């Protein structure tokens, strides 16, 4: 009977196991029943896995933060290194790295100082002497731009137009007309070679020259460039190489002016860059009339252009007076000039309406103003000449 009871219990236990398998609890029960050690270790394994997961996340975030710090340090280091080569070497020395020879060489160079922001300030324009004397405020019937003007009939000496013609002002490169006159009257060898030296390099503000020190040209070419294109170094070289030197040449310039009755005129150098070279419109009209009698001065001053060979270079020069290429003009002699103290200047001998005229314009404003004044005077003279002609009487 006891055996029967045991058998019944086994059957009940088997039925219970079968029921547990149906609800999915067998592994746990079996493990608990068959392997207590494994059951004890299972929670430990789960706990270890759950503990490791946060550790990985923490490690990833830590690495990301570390990378950010490293990047920030590297960025800061780049900024420091970009400041100066000396800082670059200093950072490497602190880091325990040996700087390269190139960096050490750069370190020895003076530190570059950052330039402050440039502030452009409009400087007041330099007033010409004519403007300082109030000559530009004077009006005239032709409404000229020039402060001083004089138009004379060369053959009759009749004054056709005048404006402040007695004012004594700087004459700029009109000086070169007297320079050419002294050279022409000296009968020097025009083929003699002259070399530009450092003594011909002027220190006047705003001056320019295309003849480098060491350039060698003939005296004739030097005078050609001085009269046609107002080449400053060429003009100075003409005076410097004159027999007796530059001081003797300037003395002869003033002596020639005195001989011609130019009492308002004074020269201190042969280029006109000095504002101390001064004259009046009346004196300049006399100079133009005398210079016009010298064929070489007529030819060179009215040349449209000229090329000079300087070693492997060829320099092309143009006439500084654009009216030379204008077919409406018949110009026998001319010279332009400009410095701040003198303004734009122009003297000419030209044939207008069948009359040989001498024109002088001083202290004009703007690059084209003196040309415009000359055109205005030419048209005015043409109209006046036409009106002065007697009317033709009908024949028959």
MIRO-906976 format. One record per residue (C-alpha): residue number from 1; residue in three letters; z, x, y. Coordinates in steps of 0.2 Angstrom, whole numbers. Each point is the difference from the previous one (the first is absolute). Example, Ala and Ser with C-alpha at 12.3 -4.5 7.8 and 13.67 -1.06 7.14 Angstrom:
REM MIRO-906976
R  nr rest    pz    px    py
R   1  ALA    39    62   -22
R   2  SER    -3     6    17
//
This chain:
REM MIRO-906976
R  nr rest    pz    px    py
R   1  UNK     0     0     0
R   2  UNK     4    14    11
R   3  UNK   -17     7    -3
R   4  UNK    -8   -16     5
R   5  UNK    10     0    17
R   6  UNK    -6    18     4
R   7  UNK   -18    -6    -4
R   8  UNK     1   -14    12
R   9  UNK     7    11    14
R  10  UNK   -15    12    -3
R  11  UNK   -12   -14     1
R  12  UNK     8    -6    17
R  13  UNK    -1    17     7
R  14  UNK   -18     2    -5
R  15  UNK    -3   -17     9
R  16  UNK     9     6    15
R  17  UNK   -11    16     1
R  18  UNK   -16   -10    -2
R  19  UNK     6   -11    15
R  20  UNK     3    16    11
R  21  UNK   -17     7    -5
R  22  UNK    -8   -16     7
R  23  UNK     9     2    17
R  24  UNK    -4    19     2
R  25  UNK    18     6    -2
R  26  UNK    -2     9   -16
R  27  UNK    -3    18     7
R  28  UNK    16     0    10
R  29  UNK    10    -8   -15
R  30  UNK    -8    12   -12
R  31  UNK     3    15    11
R  32  UNK    18    -6     2
R  33  UNK     2    -3   -18
R  34  UNK    -9    14    -7
R  35  UNK     2    15    13
R  36  UNK    15    -1    11
R  37  UNK    -4    17     7
R  38  UNK   -17    -5     6
R  39  UNK     7   -16     8
R  40  UNK    12    11    10
R  41  UNK   -14    12     5
R  42  UNK   -12   -14     5
R  43  UNK     9    -5    16
R  44  UNK     2    18     4
R  45  UNK   -19     3    -1
R  46  UNK    -3   -15    11
R  47  UNK    12     6    13
R  48  UNK    -7    17     0
R  49  UNK   -18    -7     3
R  50  UNK     6   -12    14
R  51  UNK     9    15     8
R  52  UNK   -15    11    -1
R  53  UNK   -11   -12     9
R  54  UNK     9     1    16
R  55  UNK     1    18    -2
R  56  UNK   -19     2     0
R  57  UNK    -2   -12    15
R  58  UNK    13    10     9
R  59  UNK    -9    16    -5
R  60  UNK   -16    -6     6
R  61  UNK     7    -6    17
R  62  UNK     9    17     2
R  63  UNK   -16     9    -4
R  64  UNK    -9   -10    13
R  65  UNK    13     3    13
R  66  UNK    -1    18    -4
R  67  UNK   -18     0     3
R  68  UNK     2    -8    16
R  69  UNK    13    13     6
R  70  UNK   -11    14    -6
R  71  UNK   -15    -7     9
R  72  UNK    10    -3    15
R  73  UNK     6    18    -1
R  74  UNK   -18     6    -3
R  75  UNK    -6   -10    15
R  76  UNK    14     7    11
R  77  UNK    -4    17    -6
R  78  UNK   -18    -2     5
R  79  UNK     5    -6    17
R  80  UNK    11    15     2
R  81  UNK   -14    11    -6
R  82  UNK   -13    -8    11
R  83  UNK    10     4    16
R  84  UNK    -3    19    -1
R  85  UNK    -4    14   -11
R  86  UNK    17     8     3
R  87  UNK     9   -16    -6
R  88  UNK   -11     1   -16
R  89  UNK     6    17    -3
R  90  UNK    18    -5     4
R  91  UNK     0   -15   -13
R  92  UNK    -7    11   -13
R  93  UNK    14    13     3
R  94  UNK    13   -13    -1
R  95  UNK    -8    -7   -16
R  96  UNK     1    18    -8
R  97  UNK   -19     2     0
R  98  UNK    -8    15     7
R  99  UNK   -13    -3    14
R 100  UNK   -18     6    -2
R 101  UNK    -7    15    10
R 102  UNK   -11   -13    10
R 103  UNK    15   -10     4
R 104  UNK    10    15     6
R 105  UNK   -15     5    11
R 106  UNK    -1   -17     7
R 107  UNK    19     0     4
R 108  UNK    -3    16    10
R 109  UNK   -12    -9    12
R 110  UNK     7    -8    15
R 111  UNK     6   -18    -2
R 112  UNK   -12   -13     6
R 113  UNK     7   -11    13
R 114  UNK    -5   -18     1
R 115  UNK   -10    -4    15
R 116  UNK     6   -13    11
R 117  UNK   -10   -15     3
R 118  UNK   -13     3    14
R 119  UNK     1   -10    15
R 120  UNK   -16    -1    11
R 121  UNK     4     0    18
R 122  UNK   -15    -4    12
R 123  UNK     0    15    12
R 124  UNK    -5    -3    18
R 125  UNK   -18     5     3
R 126  UNK    -3    15    11
R 127  UNK    -6    -4    17
R 128  UNK   -15     9     7
R 129  UNK     2     8    17
R 130  UNK   -12   -13     7
R 131  UNK    11   -14    -6
R 132  UNK    16     8     6
R 133  UNK    -8     1    18
R 134  UNK    -4   -18    -1
R 135  UNK   -19     2     0
R 136  UNK    -4   -12   -15
R 137  UNK     6   -14    11
R 138  UNK   -14     2    12
R 139  UNK   -14   -12    -1
R 140  UNK   -19     3     3
R 141  UNK   -15   -10     2
R 142  UNK    -7     5   -17
R 143  UNK    17    -3    -9
R 144  UNK     0    17    -8
R 145  UNK    12     6   -13
R 146  UNK     1    17     8
R 147  UNK    13     4    13
R 148  UNK   -12    12     8
R 149  UNK   -19    -2     2
R 150  UNK   -13     8    10
R 151  UNK   -19    -3     0
R 152  UNK   -11    11    10
R 153  UNK   -19     2     2
R 154  UNK    -3    18    -4
R 155  UNK   -15     2    11
R 156  UNK     6    -8    16
R 157  UNK    19     2    -3
R 158  UNK     2   -18     4
R 159  UNK    16    -8    -7
R 160  UNK    -5   -16    -9
R 161  UNK    17    -4    -6
R 162  UNK    18     7     2
R 163  UNK    17    -4    -6
R 164  UNK    15    12     3
R 165  UNK   -12    14     1
R 166  UNK    12    12     9
R 167  UNK    14    -2   -13
R 168  UNK     5    17    -9
R 169  UNK     3    -3   -18
R 170  UNK    -1     9   -17
R 171  UNK   -17     2    -6
R 172  UNK     2     4   -19
R 173  UNK   -16     7    -8
R 174  UNK   -10    -2    15
R 175  UNK     7    17     3
R 176  UNK   -13     7   -13
R 177  UNK   -14    -3    12
R 178  UNK     7    13    11
R 179  UNK     3    11   -15
R 180  UNK   -18    -2    -5
R 181  UNK    -6     4    18
R 182  UNK    10    16     1
R 183  UNK    -7     6   -17
R 184  UNK   -18    -5     5
R 185  UNK     1     9    17
R 186  UNK     7    16    -9
R 187  UNK   -16     3    -9
R 188  UNK     9     5   -16
R 189  UNK    -8     3   -17
R 190  UNK     0   -18    -8
R 191  UNK    -4     8   -17
R 192  UNK    16    10     0
R 193  UNK    12    -6   -14
R 194  UNK    17    -6     4
R 195  UNK    14    -3   -12
R 196  UNK    13   -14     2
R 197  UNK    18     8     0
R 198  UNK    18    -6     0
R 199  UNK    -1     2    19
R 200  UNK   -12   -14     1
R 201  UNK    11   -12    -9
R 202  UNK     8   -11    13
R 203  UNK    17    -8     0
R 204  UNK    -4   -15    10
R 205  UNK     5   -17    -7
R 206  UNK   -15   -10    -6
R 207  UNK   -13    13     0
R 208  UNK   -12     3   -15
R 209  UNK   -12    13    -6
R 210  UNK   -11     2   -15
R 211  UNK    -2    19     2
R 212  UNK    12     9   -11
R 213  UNK     7    17     4
R 214  UNK   -12    13    -6
R 215  UNK   -16   -11     4
R 216  UNK   -14    10     7
R 217  UNK   -14    -7    11
R 218  UNK   -11     7    14
R 219  UNK     5    -2    18
R 220  UNK   -14   -13     2
R 221  UNK     6   -10   -14
R 222  UNK    18     0     6
R 223  UNK    -6    -6    17
R 224  UNK   -11   -13    -8
R 225  UNK    15    -8    -9
R 226  UNK    11     2    15
R 227  UNK   -12   -10    11
R 228  UNK    -7   -12   -12
R 229  UNK    15    -4   -11
R 230  UNK    14     6    11
R 231  UNK     6    13   -13
R 232  UNK    16     7     6
R 233  UNK     1    16    -9
R 234  UNK   -18     4     3
R 235  UNK     4    -2    19
R 236  UNK    15    11    -1
R 237  UNK    -9    13   -10
R 238  UNK   -14     1    14
R 239  UNK    14     4    13
R 240  UNK    10    12   -11
R 241  UNK   -16    11    -4
R 242  UNK    -6     0    18
R 243  UNK     0    18     7
R 244  UNK    17     2     7
R 245  UNK     8   -12   -11
R 246  UNK     7   -18     2
R 247  UNK     9     3    16
R 248  UNK   -15     7     9
R 249  UNK   -11   -15    -7
R 250  UNK    12   -13     8
R 251  UNK     0    10    16
R 252  UNK   -19    -1     1
R 253  UNK     1   -19    -4
R 254  UNK    11    -2    15
R 255  UNK   -11    12    11
R 256  UNK   -16   -10    -5
R 257  UNK     8   -16     5
R 258  UNK     5     7    17
R 259  UNK   -18     7     2
R 260  UNK    -7   -18    -3
R 261  UNK    12    -8    13
R 262  UNK    11    -8   -13
R 263  UNK    16     0    10
R 264  UNK     9   -12   -11
R 265  UNK    -3     9   -16
R 266  UNK    12    11   -10
R 267  UNK    -2     8   -18
R 268  UNK    13     8   -11
R 269  UNK    -9     1   -16
R 270  UNK   -18    -3    -6
R 271  UNK     2   -15   -12
R 272  UNK     8   -13    11
R 273  UNK    14    -4   -12
R 274  UNK    12     5    14
R 275  UNK     4   -14    12
R 276  UNK     1    13    14
R 277  UNK   -19     1     0
R 278  UNK    -4   -12    14
R 279  UNK   -13    -5    12
R 280  UNK    -7   -15    10
R 281  UNK   -16   -11    -3
R 282  UNK    -8     8    15
R 283  UNK     3    18    -7
R 284  UNK    -7    -5   -17
R 285  UNK   -15    -8     7
R 286  UNK    -4    17     8
R 287  UNK     3     9   -16
R 288  UNK   -12   -12    -9
R 289  UNK   -13     3    12
R 290  UNK     1    19    -1
R 291  UNK     2     0   -19
R 292  UNK   -16   -11    -1
R 293  UNK   -10    14     7
R 294  UNK     4    11   -15
R 295  UNK   -12    -4   -14
R 296  UNK    11     6   -14
R 297  UNK    14   -12     6
R 298  UNK   -12   -14     0
R 299  UNK    -6     3   -17
R 300  UNK    16     3    -9
R 301  UNK    10   -14     8
R 302  UNK   -13   -13    -4
R 303  UNK    -3     6   -18
R 304  UNK     3   -15   -12
R 305  UNK     7    11   -13
R 306  UNK     1    17    -8
R 307  UNK     3     8   -17
R 308  UNK     9    17    -2
R 309  UNK     1    10   -16
R 310  UNK    17     7    -4
R 311  UNK    -1     9   -16
R 312  UNK    -2   -13   -14
R 313  UNK     4   -14    12
R 314  UNK   -12    -9    12
R 315  UNK     8    -9    15
R 316  UNK    -9   -14     9
R 317  UNK     5    -4    18
R 318  UNK    -5   -15    10
R 319  UNK    -1    -2    19
R 320  UNK    16    -8     6
R 321  UNK   -10   -11    12
R 322  UNK    -8   -14   -10
R 323  UNK   -12    -4    15
R 324  UNK   -10    15    -5
R 325  UNK    -7    -9   -14
R 326  UNK    -4   -16    10
R 327  UNK   -18    -1     4
R 328  UNK     4   -10    16
R 329  UNK     7    16     7
R 330  UNK    -8    15     7
R 331  UNK    14    13     1
R 332  UNK    -2    17     7
R 333  UNK    17     7    -1
R 334  UNK    17    -7    -6
R 335  UNK    18     4    -5
R 336  UNK    14   -11    -7
R 337  UNK    19     3     1
R 338  UNK    16    -7    -6
R 339  UNK    19     4     0
R 340  UNK    14   -12     3
R 341  UNK     3     6    18
R 342  UNK   -18    -1     5
R 343  UNK    -6   -16   -10
R 344  UNK   -18    -2    -5
R 345  UNK   -12    10    11
R 346  UNK   -19     2     1
R 347  UNK   -12     8    12
R 348  UNK   -19    -1    -1
R 349  UNK   -16     3     8
R 350  UNK   -12   -13    -4
R 351  UNK   -16    -8     6
R 352  UNK     2   -19     3
R 353  UNK   -13   -11     8
R 354  UNK   -10    15     5
R 355  UNK    15     8     9
R 356  UNK     9    16    -5
R 357  UNK    18    -5     0
R 358  UNK    16     9    -3
R 359  UNK    14   -10    -7
R 360  UNK    19     4    -1
R 361  UNK    13   -11    -9
R 362  UNK    18     6    -2
R 363  UNK    16    -8    -7
R 364  UNK    -8   -13   -10
R 365  UNK     9   -10   -13
R 366  UNK    -6    -3   -18
R 367  UNK   -13    10   -10
R 368  UNK   -15   -10     6
R 369  UNK     6    -4    17
R 370  UNK    -9    15     9
R 371  UNK   -16    -5   -10
R 372  UNK     1   -18     6
R 373  UNK     3     6    18
R 374  UNK   -16    11    -1
R 375  UNK   -10   -15    -7
R 376  UNK     7   -11    14
R 377  UNK    -5    13    14
R 378  UNK   -17     2    -8
R 379  UNK    -4   -19     0
R 380  UNK     7    -1    18
R 381  UNK   -11    14     6
R 382  UNK   -15    -8    -8
R 383  UNK     3   -16     9
R 384  UNK     3     8    16
R 385  UNK   -15    10    -1
R 386  UNK   -11   -15    -4
R 387  UNK     7   -10    14
R 388  UNK    -3    14    12
R 389  UNK   -19     1    -4
R 390  UNK   -11    -8    14
R 391  UNK    -8   -16    -6
R 392  UNK   -19     1    -3
R 393  UNK   -11    -9    13
R 394  UNK   -14   -10    -7
R 395  UNK   -17     7     2
R 396  UNK   -16    -8     7
//
